[in-house]
């Protein structure tokens, strides 16, 4: 057994930053868990990475959201920022396309902080069809190194 292989059930931080409870997000769709449980991120960088291995299911046309499905059927939605639809993609630069296989830590989206300076860039990682066993909340995290949930 290779101890350096990443656990396929672990969900890794999608960005450098700090996590906080999804219930504290300023958007009721997410804070009420209408779309599922999840974790919110206060971003410290301009890059968003894959939380695990899987296949890209959806890339919103404006680049602010990406859906990913793991081999075991677990699905994730990464939603970047709030009130971003009027930007028509300005500031969001997706690096993946639908159907693409990704591994934990692969770059999904780059952000232009300059173009998005007036936007709340709170980012949520939604667990679409399962409940994690545990989550790492109110913690500093490093993309692709910190396990933020297991399940």
Secondary structure, DSSP 4 states (H G I P E B T S, - for coil): --TTSPPTTEEE-SSSEEEEEGGGSS-HHHHTTTT-EEEEEEESSSEEE-SSSEEEEEE-TTSSEEEEE-TTS-EEEEEE-SS-GGGTTTTEEE---TT-EE-TT-EEEEE-TTTTTTS---EEEEESS---SEE--S-EE-TTTSEEEE-
